[in-house]
Amino acid sequence: MRRAGPTFAAPKINRSLLSRITYLFRPVAIDTLVFLRIALGLLGGGDILGNGIYYHWYKDEFSDFTFRYYGFEWVHPLPEPFLSLFFVGGFLLGVAVALGWRFRVTAPLFALAFTYLFLLEKAHYLNHAYLFCWLAWLLVLTPAWRKFSLDVRRRPADWSSVAPAWSVYLFPLLMGIVYFYGGIAKMNYDWLIRAMPLHMWLKNRASMPILGPLWELKITAYVMAWGGMLLDFTVPFLLLHRRLRWVALGLLAGFHATNHLIFNIGIFPYLSMVLTSLFFAPDWPKRFVRWVASFRAGTQVQSQLIDWQVPDDSAPPDGEAATEPAGLPAASYWQFSPLRARSTLVLLSVLIVVHCLLPVRHWSFGSDVNWSEEGHRYSWRMMLRSKQGQGTFKLIDRGTDTAEVIYPTDSLTDRQYRKMVTHPDMILQYAHHLRDVRADLGQDVAVFGQFRVRLNGRLQQDFIDREVDLAGVEWSWFTKKDWVLTEEVAKE
């Protein structure tokens, strides 16, 4: 017998709010949520292990000084052998999430593990890693384990074919925000008028077989620059249109395939396609599995695929649509609970507002974000600028007035140095590190930065005011950094 979706009795809620709550809490197919659980578990677990193999066991980049995020200075690499065990354990947690094993325990631990890895080293910052942290924690709040999971195999009574709409549509909404603000970020002079730094990057691929001569053409850079901006800006709206979704999917597949071919951007192309697929009907994974099973009709393969979708103990009678298994109405688990409707709505509203405001906070600083980096992180400004720099620190002993030049390359990894010389906050952090190290030795020093940077192929310029003692400068979240110089751009 088909069970009705949840109803809400809220005498103190006005009619407009009640309508919104009813819409967000209506039951929809859970299948895309299940697909997302499997994809995030495999992609995230693989990424944790990959970072362990490359950055820990091969390059040993967590054994010395690390750049930490402001507000999370207390996050440190674990001592051995616990750090190695962390990378293995994080991978296993990802597998457990994908399989839906003890989801309510392994999912938050997996989100915690990925977030810990993200916070370990600021020089490793990637937009998609930041996005993945959000996705992993939000997945914890969903009933993604209630179908096609080991938990349901163990307890068939927990099976459910539906989830509240908010838990399913929250993820494509986030991906839509990423695309949209990625398009806004591309609306700048260098990207659209000069096709820079895209033209430089493409020319570096001129030796690629077959496509190399095409990458070298300036017109190719212009087409890709404008096409990328227009695609990012419009694709969220195309994906909302039922007839245009397949067009948008095809364009995005080509876009991400090209990016993967030209750039090394990790799991982002795969993660983007997974999240893009969530714009389609919520039951498409179920229909896809049944289509695959149809090729093995009457075999054990078909039996297993169907059995994993609907456990034997809770399968609906023949000819009746699968909704809720006996004994488990939709409203019986907390994601459907009307008692939590108001708090859930507030939480979702705050989440959306934060993700809509963070990407444009750089407007309040009055500086070129590509140069000053003020407001660059967490803003979906992906692959938009090419910066190279070099520099040293000058230490002056306040007691003896003697000067000493410090070469960061002597103690930082290549990646740390390349990132630090172009990011003011990292320059400041390392200046404070030098100050504190000398203070422990009983020496009071002033620290001055001597850095030169080039942006998008222009000539190198001074980046940090050489006259400012960075040892006495404190980081400010919301004000312009006067010790970061302005780029002087020659008129073309």
C-alpha positions as CSV (number, residue, x, y, z in Angstrom):
1,M,0.0,0.0,0.0
2,R,1.4,3.4,-1.0
3,R,2.1,5.5,2.1
4,A,1.4,9.3,2.1
5,G,4.2,11.7,2.5
6,P,4.7,13.7,5.8
7,T,2.2,16.3,6.8
8,F,2.9,19.3,9.0
9,A,0.8,20.9,11.7
10,A,2.3,24.2,12.5
11,P,-0.3,26.6,14.1
12,K,2.4,29.2,14.8
13,I,3.9,29.3,11.4
14,N,2.5,31.7,8.8
15,R,1.0,30.2,5.6
16,S,3.9,31.4,3.4
17,L,6.5,29.8,5.6
18,L,4.4,26.6,5.9
19,S,4.3,26.4,2.1
20,R,8.0,26.7,1.8
21,I,8.6,24.1,4.5
22,T,6.1,21.7,2.9
23,Y,7.9,22.0,-0.4
24,L,11.4,21.5,1.0
25,F,10.2,18.5,3.1
26,R,8.2,16.7,0.4
27,P,9.4,13.2,-0.3
28,V,11.4,12.7,-3.5
29,A,13.4,9.7,-4.8
30,I,16.5,9.0,-2.8
31,D,18.6,7.5,-5.6
32,T,20.7,10.5,-6.5
33,L,21.6,10.9,-2.9
34,V,22.8,7.3,-2.8
35,F,24.8,7.9,-6.0
36,L,26.4,11.0,-4.4
37,R,27.3,9.0,-1.2
38,I,29.1,6.3,-3.3
39,A,30.9,8.9,-5.5
40,L,32.0,11.1,-2.6
41,G,33.2,8.1,-0.6
42,L,35.3,6.8,-3.5
43,L,36.6,10.2,-4.7
44,G,37.4,11.5,-1.2
45,G,38.9,8.3,0.1
46,G,41.1,8.0,-3.0
47,D,42.1,11.7,-2.7
48,I,43.1,11.2,1.0
49,L,45.2,8.1,0.1
50,G,46.7,9.9,-3.0
51,N,47.8,12.8,-0.8
52,G,49.4,10.4,1.6
53,I,51.3,8.6,-1.1
54,Y,52.6,11.7,-2.8
55,Y,52.9,14.5,-0.2
56,H,53.7,12.3,2.9
57,W,55.4,9.1,1.9
58,Y,57.1,10.4,-1.3
59,K,57.8,14.1,-0.7
60,D,57.6,14.2,3.1
61,E,55.9,17.6,3.2
62,F,54.3,17.4,6.6
63,S,57.4,16.8,8.7
64,D,58.6,20.4,9.1
65,F,57.0,23.9,9.0
66,T,53.5,24.0,7.6
67,F,51.3,27.0,6.7
68,R,48.1,26.9,8.7
69,Y,44.8,28.7,8.1
70,Y,44.0,31.6,10.4
71,G,41.7,30.4,13.1
72,F,43.0,26.8,12.7
73,E,46.6,27.3,13.9
74,W,46.0,24.5,16.4
75,V,45.8,21.9,13.6
76,H,49.1,20.1,13.3
77,P,50.4,17.0,11.5
78,L,50.2,13.9,13.7
79,P,53.5,12.3,14.7
80,E,54.4,9.0,13.0
81,P,53.2,6.4,12.8
82,F,49.8,8.0,13.4
83,L,49.9,10.3,10.3
84,S,50.5,7.3,8.0
85,L,47.7,5.5,9.8
86,F,45.5,8.5,9.2
87,F,45.9,8.4,5.4
88,V,45.1,4.7,5.4
89,G,42.2,5.1,7.8
90,G,40.8,8.1,5.8
91,F,40.8,5.9,2.6
92,L,39.0,3.1,4.4
93,L,36.5,5.6,5.8
94,G,35.8,6.7,2.3
95,V,35.2,3.1,1.2
96,A,32.9,2.6,4.2
97,V,30.8,5.6,3.3
98,A,30.6,4.4,-0.3
99,L,29.4,1.0,0.9
100,G,27.0,2.6,3.4
101,W,28.6,0.7,6.3
102,R,27.9,2.2,9.8
103,F,27.1,5.4,7.9
104,R,26.1,7.5,10.9
105,V,29.5,6.8,12.4
106,T,31.8,6.6,9.4
107,A,30.3,9.6,7.5
108,P,31.2,12.2,10.2
109,L,34.6,10.6,10.7
110,F,35.2,10.7,6.9
111,A,34.2,14.4,6.8
112,L,36.5,15.1,9.7
113,A,39.4,13.2,8.1
114,F,39.0,15.1,4.8
115,T,38.7,18.5,6.6
116,Y,41.8,17.7,8.7
117,L,43.8,16.9,5.5
118,F,42.5,20.2,4.0
119,L,43.6,22.2,7.1
120,L,47.1,20.6,7.3
121,E,48.8,22.8,4.8
122,K,47.5,26.1,3.3
123,A,50.0,25.8,0.4
124,H,47.9,22.8,-0.8
125,Y,44.7,24.9,-1.0
126,L,42.4,23.9,-3.8
127,N,38.9,25.2,-4.4
128,H,37.5,21.7,-5.0
129,A,39.0,20.4,-1.7
130,Y,37.2,23.3,0.1
131,L,34.0,22.4,-1.7
132,F,34.5,18.7,-0.8
133,C,34.7,19.6,2.9
134,W,31.3,21.2,2.7
135,L,29.8,18.3,0.7
136,A,31.2,15.7,3.1
137,W,29.7,17.4,6.2
138,L,26.4,18.1,4.5
139,L,26.2,14.4,3.4
140,V,26.3,13.5,7.1
141,L,23.0,15.3,7.6
142,T,21.2,13.3,4.9
143,P,19.6,9.8,4.9
144,A,21.9,8.7,2.0
145,W,22.5,5.4,3.7
146,R,18.9,4.2,3.6
147,K,19.1,2.5,0.3
148,F,21.8,0.4,-1.5
149,S,23.9,0.1,1.6
150,L,25.4,-2.4,4.0
151,D,23.5,-0.8,6.8
152,V,20.2,-1.6,5.1
153,R,21.4,-5.1,4.3
154,R,21.9,-5.5,8.0
155,R,18.6,-3.9,8.9
156,P,16.1,-4.0,6.1
157,A,13.6,-2.1,8.2
158,D,15.7,1.0,7.7
159,W,15.2,1.0,4.0
160,S,13.6,4.0,2.3
161,S,13.1,4.9,-1.3
162,V,12.6,8.6,-0.5
163,A,14.3,11.5,1.1
164,P,13.2,15.1,1.9
165,A,13.6,17.4,-1.1
166,W,16.0,19.7,0.8
167,S,18.6,16.9,1.3
168,V,18.5,16.0,-2.4
169,Y,18.5,19.4,-4.0
170,L,21.0,21.1,-1.7
171,F,23.9,19.6,-3.5
172,P,23.1,20.7,-7.1
173,L,22.3,24.1,-5.6
174,L,25.9,24.3,-4.3
175,M,27.3,23.2,-7.7
176,G,25.2,25.8,-9.4
177,I,26.6,28.5,-7.1
178,V,30.2,27.3,-7.9
179,Y,29.5,27.5,-11.7
180,F,27.7,30.9,-11.4
181,Y,30.4,32.6,-9.4
182,G,33.1,31.0,-11.5
183,G,31.5,32.8,-14.4
184,I,31.4,36.1,-12.6
185,A,35.1,35.7,-11.6
186,K,36.0,35.3,-15.3
187,M,34.5,38.7,-16.1
188,N,37.8,40.7,-15.9
189,Y,40.1,42.5,-18.3
190,D,42.9,40.0,-18.4
191,W,40.7,37.0,-19.0
192,L,38.3,38.4,-21.6
193,I,40.3,41.1,-23.4
194,R,43.9,39.7,-23.2
195,A,42.9,36.0,-23.0
196,M,45.5,35.8,-20.3
197,P,46.8,33.7,-18.6
198,L,45.0,31.1,-20.7
199,H,47.1,31.9,-23.8
200,M,50.3,31.3,-21.9
201,W,49.1,28.0,-20.5
202,L,47.9,26.8,-23.9
203,K,51.2,27.7,-25.6
204,N,52.9,25.5,-23.1
205,R,50.9,22.6,-24.5
206,A,52.0,23.3,-28.1
207,S,54.0,20.1,-28.2
208,M,51.0,18.0,-27.6
209,P,50.3,15.6,-30.5
210,I,47.5,16.5,-32.9
211,L,46.0,19.3,-30.7
212,G,49.3,21.2,-30.0
213,P,49.1,23.6,-33.0
214,L,45.5,24.5,-32.1
215,W,46.5,25.3,-28.5
216,E,49.2,27.7,-29.8
217,L,46.7,29.9,-31.6
218,K,45.7,33.1,-29.8
219,I,42.1,32.8,-31.2
220,T,41.9,29.4,-29.4
221,A,42.6,31.2,-26.1
222,Y,39.9,33.8,-26.8
223,V,37.3,31.2,-27.7
224,M,38.0,29.2,-24.6
225,A,38.1,32.3,-22.4
226,W,34.8,33.7,-23.5
227,G,33.3,30.2,-23.9
228,G,34.3,29.3,-20.4
229,M,32.9,32.5,-18.9
230,L,29.6,32.1,-20.7
231,L,29.3,28.4,-19.9
232,D,29.9,29.0,-16.2
233,F,27.6,31.9,-16.0
234,T,24.7,30.2,-17.8
235,V,25.0,26.5,-17.2
236,P,23.1,26.5,-13.8
237,F,20.1,27.9,-15.6
238,L,20.4,25.5,-18.5
239,L,20.5,22.6,-16.1
240,L,17.2,23.7,-14.6
241,H,15.5,23.5,-18.0
242,R,14.3,19.9,-18.7
243,R,14.9,20.0,-22.4
244,L,18.3,21.8,-22.2
245,R,19.9,19.7,-19.5
246,W,21.4,17.3,-22.0
247,V,22.9,20.1,-24.0
248,A,24.4,21.6,-20.8
249,L,25.7,18.1,-19.8
250,G,27.4,17.7,-23.1
251,L,29.0,21.1,-23.0
252,L,30.2,20.5,-19.4
253,A,31.6,17.1,-20.3
254,G,33.6,18.7,-23.1
255,F,34.7,21.5,-20.9
256,H,35.9,19.3,-18.0
257,A,37.5,16.8,-20.4
258,T,39.5,19.7,-22.0
259,N,40.5,21.0,-18.5
260,H,41.6,17.5,-17.5
261,L,43.7,17.2,-20.7
262,I,45.4,20.5,-20.3
263,F,45.6,21.1,-16.5
264,N,46.3,18.9,-13.5
265,I,43.3,19.7,-11.3
266,G,42.9,16.4,-9.4
267,I,39.4,15.1,-8.8
268,F,37.6,18.3,-9.7
269,P,36.4,17.3,-13.2
270,Y,34.9,14.0,-11.8
271,L,33.4,15.7,-8.8
272,S,31.8,18.4,-11.0
273,M,30.2,15.8,-13.3
274,V,28.9,13.9,-10.3
275,L,27.3,17.1,-8.9
276,T,26.0,18.1,-12.3
277,S,24.2,14.8,-12.7
278,L,22.2,15.7,-9.6
279,F,20.3,18.3,-11.7
280,F,18.5,15.4,-13.5
281,A,15.5,13.5,-12.1
282,P,16.3,12.1,-8.6
283,D,15.5,8.6,-9.7
284,W,17.9,8.4,-12.7
285,P,20.4,6.1,-10.9
286,K,17.7,3.6,-10.2
287,R,16.6,3.6,-13.8
288,F,20.2,3.3,-14.9
289,V,20.7,0.2,-12.6
290,R,17.6,-1.4,-13.9
291,W,18.7,-0.8,-17.5
292,V,22.0,-2.4,-16.7
293,A,20.3,-5.3,-15.0
294,S,18.0,-5.8,-18.0
295,F,21.1,-7.0,-20.0
296,R,21.5,-9.8,-17.5
297,A,17.9,-10.9,-17.2
298,G,17.3,-14.1,-15.3
299,T,20.9,-14.2,-14.0
300,Q,22.4,-13.8,-10.5
301,V,23.7,-10.4,-11.5
302,Q,20.2,-9.1,-12.1
303,S,19.0,-10.6,-8.9
304,Q,21.8,-9.0,-6.9
305,L,21.3,-5.5,-8.4
306,I,17.5,-5.6,-7.8
307,D,18.0,-7.0,-4.3
308,W,20.4,-4.3,-3.3
309,Q,17.9,-1.7,-4.4
310,V,15.0,-3.1,-2.5
311,P,15.8,-5.6,0.3
312,D,13.7,-8.8,0.3
313,D,12.1,-8.0,3.7
314,S,10.9,-4.6,2.5
315,A,10.2,-5.0,-1.2
316,P,6.7,-3.8,-2.3
317,P,4.2,-6.3,-3.9
318,D,4.5,-6.9,-7.6
319,G,3.0,-4.2,-9.7
320,E,3.1,-1.6,-6.9
321,A,5.5,1.3,-6.8
322,A,8.3,1.3,-4.2
323,T,7.7,4.0,-1.7
324,E,8.3,3.2,2.0
325,P,8.9,-0.3,3.5
326,A,6.5,-1.6,6.1
327,G,6.9,-0.1,9.5
328,L,8.9,3.0,8.3
329,P,6.8,5.9,7.3
330,A,8.8,8.8,5.7
331,A,8.4,11.1,8.7
332,S,9.9,8.5,11.1
333,Y,13.4,9.7,10.7
334,W,14.6,13.1,11.7
335,Q,15.3,14.6,8.3
336,F,11.5,14.6,7.7
337,S,10.6,15.8,11.2
338,P,8.3,18.8,11.3
339,L,9.7,19.6,14.7
340,R,13.0,20.4,13.1
341,A,11.6,22.1,10.1
342,R,12.2,25.7,11.3
343,S,15.8,25.1,12.4
344,T,16.5,23.2,9.1
345,L,15.1,26.1,7.1
346,V,17.2,28.6,9.1
347,L,20.4,26.5,8.6
348,L,19.8,26.2,4.9
349,S,19.2,29.9,4.6
350,V,22.4,30.7,6.4
351,L,24.3,28.3,4.3
352,I,23.1,29.8,1.0
353,V,23.7,33.4,2.2
354,V,27.3,32.5,3.2
355,H,28.0,30.9,-0.1
356,C,26.5,33.8,-2.0
357,L,28.4,36.5,-0.1
358,L,31.9,34.9,0.4
359,P,32.7,34.9,-3.3
360,V,32.2,38.7,-3.6
361,R,33.8,39.8,-0.4
362,H,36.9,40.9,-2.3
363,W,34.8,43.9,-3.6
364,S,35.0,45.4,-0.1
365,F,38.8,45.6,-0.1
366,G,39.2,47.9,-3.0
367,S,42.1,46.0,-4.5
368,D,42.7,43.7,-7.4
369,V,42.0,40.3,-5.9
370,N,44.2,38.6,-8.5
371,W,47.2,40.7,-7.2
372,S,46.5,41.2,-3.5
373,E,44.8,37.8,-2.9
374,E,42.4,39.6,-0.5
375,G,39.2,37.5,-0.8
376,H,40.6,35.0,-3.3
377,R,40.1,31.8,-1.3
378,Y,36.7,30.2,-0.9
379,S,35.4,32.3,-3.9
380,W,35.5,29.8,-6.8
381,R,38.2,31.8,-8.6
382,M,39.6,28.7,-10.4
383,M,42.5,28.9,-12.8
384,L,42.2,32.6,-13.4
385,R,45.6,34.0,-12.9
386,S,49.3,33.1,-13.3
387,K,51.6,34.5,-10.6
388,Q,55.3,33.9,-10.1
389,G,57.5,35.5,-7.6
390,Q,60.8,35.4,-5.7
391,G,62.0,37.0,-2.5
392,T,63.8,36.9,0.8
393,F,63.4,38.2,4.3
394,K,65.7,40.7,6.0
395,L,66.1,40.3,9.7
396,I,67.5,43.2,11.8
397,D,68.5,42.6,15.4
398,R,67.0,45.4,17.4
399,G,69.8,45.1,20.0
400,T,72.9,45.1,17.8
401,D,71.4,46.6,14.6
402,T,73.0,43.8,12.5
403,A,71.2,42.6,9.4
404,E,70.8,39.1,8.1
405,V,69.1,37.8,4.9
406,I,67.0,34.7,5.1
407,Y,66.4,32.6,2.0
408,P,63.0,30.8,2.4
409,T,64.1,28.2,-0.2
410,D,66.5,26.8,2.4
411,S,63.7,25.6,4.7
412,L,60.5,25.5,2.6
413,T,59.4,22.9,0.1
414,D,59.2,24.0,-3.6
415,R,55.4,24.2,-3.4
416,Q,55.4,26.1,-0.1
417,Y,57.9,28.7,-1.5
418,R,56.0,29.1,-4.8
419,K,52.7,29.7,-2.9
420,M,54.2,31.9,-0.2
421,V,55.9,34.4,-2.4
422,T,52.6,35.3,-4.1
423,H,50.3,35.2,-1.1
424,P,50.6,38.1,1.5
425,D,49.1,36.1,4.3
426,M,51.6,33.3,3.9
427,I,54.5,35.9,3.8
428,L,53.2,37.4,7.0
429,Q,52.9,33.9,8.6
430,Y,56.4,33.0,7.7
431,A,57.7,36.4,9.0
432,H,56.0,35.7,12.3
433,H,57.6,32.2,12.3
434,L,61.0,33.7,11.9
435,R,60.3,36.3,14.6
436,D,59.2,33.5,17.0
437,V,62.1,31.2,16.3
438,R,64.6,34.0,17.0
439,A,62.6,35.0,20.1
440,D,63.0,31.5,21.5
441,L,66.8,32.0,21.0
442,G,66.6,35.3,23.0
443,Q,66.9,37.6,20.0
444,D,64.5,40.4,19.2
445,V,64.3,41.0,15.5
446,A,62.5,43.1,13.0
447,V,61.4,41.2,9.8
448,F,61.2,42.9,6.4
449,G,59.9,41.3,3.2
450,Q,61.7,41.8,-0.1
451,F,59.5,40.2,-2.7
452,R,58.8,40.8,-6.4
453,V,55.9,39.2,-8.3
454,R,54.6,39.1,-11.8
455,L,51.0,38.6,-12.7
456,N,49.7,37.2,-16.0
457,G,52.9,37.7,-17.9
458,R,53.5,41.3,-17.0
459,L,56.8,42.6,-15.6
460,Q,57.9,41.8,-12.1
461,Q,57.0,44.4,-9.5
462,D,57.6,44.9,-5.8
463,F,54.8,43.1,-3.9
464,I,55.4,43.9,-0.2
465,D,56.4,47.3,1.2
466,R,60.1,46.8,2.1
467,E,59.9,49.4,4.9
468,V,57.2,47.7,6.9
469,D,58.3,45.6,9.9
470,L,56.2,42.4,9.4
471,A,57.1,41.2,12.9
472,G,54.7,43.9,14.3
473,V,51.9,43.4,11.8
474,E,48.9,41.4,12.8
475,W,46.6,39.8,10.3
476,S,43.3,41.5,9.6
477,W,40.3,39.7,8.3
478,F,38.2,42.6,7.0
479,T,40.5,45.5,6.3
480,K,42.8,46.3,3.3
481,K,46.4,45.4,3.8
482,D,48.4,48.6,3.3
483,W,51.7,46.8,3.4
484,V,50.7,45.0,0.2
485,L,51.6,47.2,-2.7
486,T,49.3,48.0,-5.6
487,E,50.2,46.6,-9.0
488,E,51.2,49.2,-11.5
489,V,49.6,48.2,-14.9
490,A,51.0,49.8,-18.0
491,K,48.3,50.9,-20.5
492,E,48.2,48.8,-23.6
